[in-house]
Amino acid sequence: MKNYWEFPWGETLEFSYFDTPDQFGLYQGKAYVWIGAEELQLWEHFECYLLLFSCLRSPIPEHILPRKIRFTCNPSGPSHSHIKHRFKLQGVPKGISGPCIEENDKSGG
């Protein structure tokens, strides 16, 4: 089964799975300029997230693309507390989730 997309100019986008720290050997030594995943809060082993930073580098020294690691997440889940601590999150971040409803609408409308 093909787990990557190859662009016409030769770059590839790899799709893979990483569930436990002992699976990191599949990625160790690889170089990625962009790493992304969904639902970080559902990762049972937050250490997996931290290990991926060692792969965030360019295989080409003169590569000018900025290195990025991006994850989506929502409240709750096994890594919820780790995420709040790492990013010093408290309450609802302004400008990320839209307006926060803090009270019931008592106007009847």
Secondary structure, 3 states (H helix, E strand, C coil): CCCEEECCCCCEEECCCCCCHHHHHHCCCCCECEEEECCHHHCCCHHHHHHHHHHECCCCCCCCCCCEEEECCCCCCCCHHHHHHHCCCCCCCCCCCCCCCCCCCCCCC
